[in-house]
Amino acid sequence: MIGSELLLALLLLVNLGAALIRAAQGPTAADRMLAALLFGSTGVGILVLLAVIQQTPALIDVALTLALLAAISGIAFAQRAWSQAVLGRRRGTATKTEDNDAA
């Protein structure tokens, strides 16, 4: 049983490393946010694995809290990106209309 848990911990560590590289290289804010969400889900996996190994049920509560925070931050980012895109479109449309009226 310890061998499978060690393998799972190693895979989670590799996943965390990939997220760190993506966050460092990400050219856009969306790439960095996805890396942060990957950090959150990997953290949840690590906490659940620790809860099983150490037989500590309190770590599952911490993992659920981390999952909730990751989900809320993803929703907040998407809402902000959506509102900025809509606002940018409205400003772009108004500029084109003004240009047409001036001509």
N, CA and C atoms as an extended XYZ file, in Angstrom:
309
Properties=species:S:1:pos:R:3:atomname:S:1:resname:S:1:resid:I:1 pbc="F F F"
N         0.815       -1.191        0.000 N   MET     1
C         0.000        0.000        0.000 CA  MET     1
C         0.865        1.263        0.000 C   MET     1
N         1.968        1.236        0.682 N   ILE     2
C         2.842        2.406        0.749 CA  ILE     2
C         3.428        2.709       -0.632 C   ILE     2
N         3.695        1.684       -1.438 N   GLY     3
C         4.252        1.904       -2.770 CA  GLY     3
C         3.311        2.689       -3.658 C   GLY     3
N         2.018        2.384       -3.612 N   SER     4
C         1.055        3.114       -4.438 CA  SER     4
C         0.885        4.546       -3.944 C   SER     4
N         0.929        4.744       -2.655 N   GLU     5
C         0.820        6.104       -2.116 CA  GLU     5
C         2.050        6.929       -2.463 C   GLU     5
N         3.216        6.294       -2.474 N   LEU     6
C         4.442        6.987       -2.854 CA  LEU     6
C         4.403        7.371       -4.326 C   LEU     6
N         3.892        6.480       -5.161 N   LEU     7
C         3.770        6.776       -6.582 CA  LEU     7
C         2.798        7.936       -6.809 C   LEU     7
N         1.690        7.913       -6.104 N   LEU     8
C         0.712        8.993       -6.220 CA  LEU     8
C         1.306       10.317       -5.756 C   LEU     8
N         2.057       10.299       -4.680 N   ALA     9
C         2.701       11.524       -4.192 CA  ALA     9
C         3.711       12.052       -5.209 C   ALA     9
N         4.433       11.154       -5.859 N   LEU    10
C         5.396       11.556       -6.880 CA  LEU    10
C         4.687       12.174       -8.080 C   LEU    10
N         3.576       11.591       -8.503 N   LEU    11
C         2.815       12.155       -9.620 CA  LEU    11
C         2.246       13.534       -9.274 C   LEU    11
N         1.793       13.696       -8.049 N   LEU    12
C         1.298       15.009       -7.627 CA  LEU    12
C         2.419       16.042       -7.584 C   LEU    12
N         3.598       15.622       -7.198 N   LEU    13
C         4.746       16.527       -7.183 CA  LEU    13
C         5.125       16.953       -8.599 C   LEU    13
N         5.090       16.015       -9.543 N   VAL    14
C         5.368       16.346      -10.940 CA  VAL    14
C         4.310       17.317      -11.466 C   VAL    14
N         3.057       17.084      -11.094 N   ASN    15
C         1.968       17.975      -11.492 CA  ASN    15
C         2.178       19.377      -10.938 C   ASN    15
N         2.630       19.463       -9.710 N   LEU    16
C         2.903       20.758       -9.096 CA  LEU    16
C         4.051       21.472       -9.813 C   LEU    16
N         5.065       20.722      -10.197 N   GLY    17
C         6.177       21.302      -10.959 CA  GLY    17
C         5.736       21.821      -12.316 C   GLY    17
N         4.858       21.071      -12.990 N   ALA    18
C         4.339       21.519      -14.280 CA  ALA    18
C         3.519       22.800      -14.125 C   ALA    18
N         2.761       22.894      -13.066 N   ALA    19
C         1.974       24.105      -12.817 CA  ALA    19
C         2.889       25.290      -12.534 C   ALA    19
N         3.963       25.054      -11.820 N   LEU    20
C         4.906       26.128      -11.522 CA  LEU    20
C         5.563       26.644      -12.800 C   LEU    20
N         5.939       25.735      -13.683 N   ILE    21
C         6.546       26.139      -14.958 CA  ILE    21
C         5.538       26.919      -15.791 C   ILE    21
N         4.298       26.448      -15.841 N   ARG    22
C         3.260       27.133      -16.618 CA  ARG    22
C         2.979       28.525      -16.072 C   ARG    22
N         2.991       28.652      -14.760 N   ALA    23
C         2.739       29.961      -14.153 CA  ALA    23
C         3.878       30.924      -14.467 C   ALA    23
N         5.095       30.421      -14.523 N   ALA    24
C         6.235       31.285      -14.816 CA  ALA    24
C         6.272       31.691      -16.288 C   ALA    24
N         5.886       30.783      -17.179 N   GLN    25
C         5.969       31.058      -18.604 CA  GLN    25
C         4.711       31.682      -19.183 C   GLN    25
N         3.595       31.548      -18.480 N   GLY    26
C         2.303       31.975      -19.017 CA  GLY    26
C         2.307       33.406      -19.514 C   GLY    26
N         2.067       33.601      -20.796 N   PRO    27
C         2.096       34.973      -21.309 CA  PRO    27
C         0.862       35.787      -20.944 C   PRO    27
N        -0.229       35.119      -20.613 N   THR    28
C        -1.450       35.862      -20.306 CA  THR    28
C        -1.893       35.593      -18.877 C   THR    28
N        -2.788       36.417      -18.416 N   ALA    29
C        -3.328       36.237      -17.067 CA  ALA    29
C        -4.149       34.955      -16.978 C   ALA    29
N        -4.785       34.567      -18.075 N   ALA    30
C        -5.574       33.329      -18.072 CA  ALA    30
C        -4.683       32.113      -17.867 C   ALA    30
N        -3.503       32.114      -18.474 N   ASP    31
C        -2.560       31.006      -18.262 CA  ASP    31
C        -2.133       30.922      -16.807 C   ASP    31
N        -1.878       32.062      -16.221 N   ARG    32
C        -1.469       32.074      -14.818 CA  ARG    32
C        -2.608       31.647      -13.898 C   ARG    32
N        -3.830       32.015      -14.242 N   MET    33
C        -4.974       31.613      -13.424 CA  MET    33
C        -5.204       30.119      -13.515 C   MET    33
N        -5.051       29.555      -14.696 N   LEU    34
C        -5.185       28.107      -14.836 CA  LEU    34
C        -4.107       27.384      -14.040 C   LEU    34
N        -2.910       27.938      -14.013 N   ALA    35
C        -1.845       27.340      -13.206 CA  ALA    35
C        -2.185       27.427      -11.720 C   ALA    35
N        -2.778       28.526      -11.310 N   ALA    36
C        -3.183       28.657       -9.903 CA  ALA    36
C        -4.280       27.653       -9.554 C   ALA    36
N        -5.203       27.426      -10.474 N   LEU    37
C        -6.240       26.422      -10.243 CA  LEU    37
C        -5.630       25.028      -10.174 C   LEU    37
N        -4.604       24.797      -10.995 N   LEU    38
C        -3.908       23.508      -10.939 CA  LEU    38
C        -3.176       23.348       -9.605 C   LEU    38
N        -2.620       24.436       -9.098 N   PHE    39
C        -2.011       24.405       -7.769 CA  PHE    39
C        -3.049       24.019       -6.715 C   PHE    39
N        -4.237       24.605       -6.829 N   GLY    40
C        -5.288       24.315       -5.861 CA  GLY    40
C        -5.715       22.865       -5.897 C   GLY    40
N        -5.941       22.326       -7.103 N   SER    41
C        -6.372       20.929       -7.167 CA  SER    41
C        -5.274       19.974       -6.756 C   SER    41
N        -4.039       20.306       -7.069 N   THR    42
C        -2.937       19.453       -6.629 CA  THR    42
C        -2.797       19.522       -5.111 C   THR    42
N        -2.979       20.703       -4.561 N   GLY    43
C        -2.942       20.836       -3.104 CA  GLY    43
C        -4.029       20.027       -2.422 C   GLY    43
N        -5.202       19.996       -3.028 N   VAL    44
C        -6.291       19.181       -2.489 CA  VAL    44
C        -5.900       17.710       -2.522 C   VAL    44
N        -5.330       17.275       -3.637 N   GLY    45
C        -4.893       15.884       -3.740 CA  GLY    45
C        -3.839       15.526       -2.707 C   GLY    45
N        -2.894       16.418       -2.500 N   ILE    46
C        -1.837       16.172       -1.517 CA  ILE    46
C        -2.415       16.108       -0.104 C   ILE    46
N        -3.333       17.016        0.199 N   LEU    47
C        -3.938       17.015        1.533 CA  LEU    47
C        -4.772       15.765        1.781 C   LEU    47
N        -5.508       15.317        0.788 N   VAL    48
C        -6.293       14.092        0.947 CA  VAL    48
C        -5.374       12.894        1.107 C   VAL    48
N        -4.283       12.856        0.345 N   LEU    49
C        -3.313       11.774        0.478 CA  LEU    49
C        -2.699       11.767        1.884 C   LEU    49
N        -2.355       12.937        2.384 N   LEU    50
C        -1.817       13.025        3.750 CA  LEU    50
C        -2.851       12.608        4.787 C   LEU    50
N        -4.110       12.955        4.545 N   ALA    51
C        -5.170       12.579        5.483 CA  ALA    51
C        -5.314       11.061        5.552 C   ALA    51
N        -5.178       10.407        4.411 N   VAL    52
C        -5.290        8.943        4.387 CA  VAL    52
C        -4.073        8.303        5.047 C   VAL    52
N        -2.889        8.803        4.724 N   ILE    53
C        -1.665        8.205        5.274 CA  ILE    53
C        -1.589        8.398        6.787 C   ILE    53
N        -1.865        9.624        7.237 N   GLN    54
C        -1.738        9.924        8.667 CA  GLN    54
C        -3.012        9.641        9.455 C   GLN    54
N        -4.064        9.276        8.762 N   GLN    55
C        -5.362        9.015        9.391 CA  GLN    55
C        -5.818       10.218       10.221 C   GLN    55
N        -5.786       11.370        9.562 N   THR    56
C        -6.175       12.627       10.187 CA  THR    56
C        -7.360       13.214        9.417 C   THR    56
N        -8.580       13.049        9.926 N   PRO    57
C        -9.745       13.542        9.191 CA  PRO    57
C        -9.808       15.064        9.065 C   PRO    57
N        -9.120       15.777        9.918 N   ALA    58
C        -9.152       17.243        9.844 CA  ALA    58
C        -8.524       17.749        8.548 C   ALA    58
N        -7.586       17.011        7.987 N   LEU    59
C        -6.960       17.439        6.738 CA  LEU    59
C        -7.953       17.395        5.574 C   LEU    59
N        -8.955       16.550        5.662 N   ILE    60
C        -9.969       16.511        4.606 CA  ILE    60
C       -10.789       17.799        4.643 C   ILE    60
N       -11.054       18.314        5.828 N   ASP    61
C       -11.762       19.596        5.935 CA  ASP    61
C       -10.931       20.723        5.319 C   ASP    61
N        -9.637       20.702        5.569 N   VAL    62
C        -8.741       21.708        4.989 CA  VAL    62
C        -8.724       21.572        3.473 C   VAL    62
N        -8.698       20.331        2.976 N   ALA    63
C        -8.698       20.102        1.534 CA  ALA    63
C        -9.984       20.618        0.897 C   ALA    63
N       -11.117       20.395        1.542 N   LEU    64
C       -12.390       20.900        1.015 CA  LEU    64
C       -12.419       22.422        1.002 C   LEU    64
N       -11.854       23.043        2.018 N   THR    65
C       -11.783       24.507        2.060 CA  THR    65
C       -10.906       25.037        0.929 C   THR    65
N        -9.781       24.374        0.697 N   LEU    66
C        -8.895       24.785       -0.392 CA  LEU    66
C        -9.582       24.608       -1.743 C   LEU    66
N       -10.325       23.527       -1.917 N   ALA    67
C       -11.049       23.313       -3.170 CA  ALA    67
C       -12.102       24.396       -3.385 C   ALA    67
N       -12.785       24.776       -2.321 N   LEU    68
C       -13.796       25.828       -2.415 CA  LEU    68
C       -13.158       27.166       -2.774 C   LEU    68
N       -12.042       27.486       -2.163 N   LEU    69
C       -11.354       28.741       -2.476 CA  LEU    69
C       -10.848       28.759       -3.916 C   LEU    69
N       -10.344       27.624       -4.394 N   ALA    70
C        -9.872       27.552       -5.783 CA  ALA    70
C       -11.025       27.752       -6.756 C   ALA    70
N       -12.167       27.150       -6.459 N   ALA    71
C       -13.332       27.304       -7.335 CA  ALA    71
C       -13.828       28.746       -7.340 C   ALA    71
N       -13.874       29.364       -6.181 N   ILE    72
C       -14.340       30.755       -6.090 CA  ILE    72
C       -13.383       31.693       -6.830 C   ILE    72
N       -12.085       31.461       -6.702 N   SER    73
C       -11.131       32.326       -7.403 CA  SER    73
C       -11.238       32.143       -8.916 C   SER    73
N       -11.481       30.939       -9.372 N   GLY    74
C       -11.672       30.715      -10.810 CA  GLY    74
C       -12.912       31.402      -11.334 C   GLY    74
N       -13.993       31.341      -10.571 N   ILE    75
C       -15.232       32.004      -10.976 CA  ILE    75
C       -15.045       33.523      -10.975 C   ILE    75
N       -14.366       34.051       -9.970 N   ALA    76
C       -14.133       35.497       -9.903 CA  ALA    76
C       -13.275       35.964      -11.071 C   ALA    76
N       -12.258       35.183      -11.432 N   PHE    77
C       -11.412       35.549      -12.560 CA  PHE    77
C       -12.209       35.532      -13.860 C   PHE    77
N       -13.018       34.488      -14.056 N   ALA    78
C       -13.813       34.391      -15.278 CA  ALA    78
C       -14.814       35.533      -15.379 C   ALA    78
N       -15.429       35.887      -14.262 N   GLN    79
C       -16.396       36.980      -14.268 CA  GLN    79
C       -15.707       38.304      -14.589 C   GLN    79
N       -14.537       38.511      -14.027 N   ARG    80
C       -13.811       39.753      -14.286 CA  ARG    80
C       -13.346       39.821      -15.741 C   ARG    80
N       -12.838       38.704      -16.258 N   ALA    81
C       -12.386       38.677      -17.651 CA  ALA    81
C       -13.563       38.894      -18.595 C   ALA    81
N       -14.714       38.296      -18.271 N   TRP    82
C       -15.898       38.460      -19.107 CA  TRP    82
C       -16.375       39.911      -19.115 C   TRP    82
N       -16.409       40.530      -17.933 N   SER    83
C       -16.887       41.918      -17.868 CA  SER    83
C       -15.923       42.859      -18.578 C   SER    83
N       -14.626       42.606      -18.510 N   GLN    84
C       -13.664       43.442      -19.220 CA  GLN    84
C       -13.802       43.273      -20.725 C   GLN    84
N       -14.082       42.041      -21.177 N   ALA    85
C       -14.251       41.811      -22.606 CA  ALA    85
C       -15.502       42.515      -23.121 C   ALA    85
N       -16.583       42.454      -22.360 N   VAL    86
C       -17.826       43.119      -22.764 CA  VAL    86
C       -17.630       44.628      -22.756 C   VAL    86
N       -16.973       45.149      -21.744 N   LEU    87
C       -16.720       46.581      -21.661 CA  LEU    87
C       -15.821       47.037      -22.806 C   LEU    87
N       -14.812       46.236      -23.133 N   GLY    88
C       -13.928       46.563      -24.246 CA  GLY    88
C       -14.661       46.559      -25.572 C   GLY    88
N       -15.597       45.620      -25.744 N   ARG    89
C       -16.384       45.571      -26.962 CA  ARG    89
C       -17.287       46.791      -27.081 C   ARG    89
N       -17.876       47.194      -25.951 N   ARG    90
C       -18.747       48.368      -25.983 CA  ARG    90
C       -17.959       49.615      -26.339 C   ARG    90
N       -16.790       49.756      -25.784 N   ARG    91
C       -15.959       50.928      -26.093 CA  ARG    91
C       -15.513       50.893      -27.540 C   ARG    91
N       -15.161       49.715      -28.043 N   GLY    92
C       -14.746       49.585      -29.444 CA  GLY    92
C       -15.874       49.908      -30.397 C   GLY    92
N       -17.102       49.512      -30.073 N   THR    93
C       -18.254       49.805      -30.909 CA  THR    93
C       -18.546       51.301      -30.908 C   THR    93
N       -18.454       51.925      -29.740 N   ALA    94
C       -18.717       53.361      -29.652 CA  ALA    94
C       -17.682       54.141      -30.449 C   ALA    94
N       -16.432       53.694      -30.443 N   THR    95
C       -15.389       54.372      -31.188 CA  THR    95
C       -15.641       54.271      -32.682 C   THR    95
N       -16.073       53.106      -33.162 N   LYS    96
C       -16.362       52.939      -34.583 CA  LYS    96
C       -17.546       53.804      -35.008 C   LYS    96
N       -18.552       53.900      -34.161 N   THR    97
C       -19.710       54.727      -34.470 CA  THR    97
C       -19.323       56.189      -34.540 C   THR    97
N       -18.492       56.621      -33.607 N   GLU    98
C       -18.039       58.008      -33.616 CA  GLU    98
C       -17.220       58.301      -34.865 C   GLU    98
N       -16.394       57.331      -35.291 N   ASP    99
C       -15.601       57.511      -36.489 CA  ASP    99
C       -16.495       57.629      -37.717 C   ASP    99
N       -17.555       56.842      -37.786 N   ASN   100
C       -18.473       56.890      -38.916 CA  ASN   100
C       -19.235       58.212      -38.937 C   ASN   100
N       -19.611       58.713      -37.768 N   ASP   101
C       -20.329       59.996      -37.707 CA  ASP   101
C       -19.433       61.159      -38.123 C   ASP   101
N       -18.154       61.080      -37.774 N   ALA   102
C       -17.230       62.149      -38.112 CA  ALA   102
C       -16.934       62.186      -39.612 C   ALA   102
N       -17.015       61.047      -40.283 N   ALA   103
C       -16.708       60.989      -41.724 CA  ALA   103
C       -17.866       61.478      -42.510 C   ALA   103
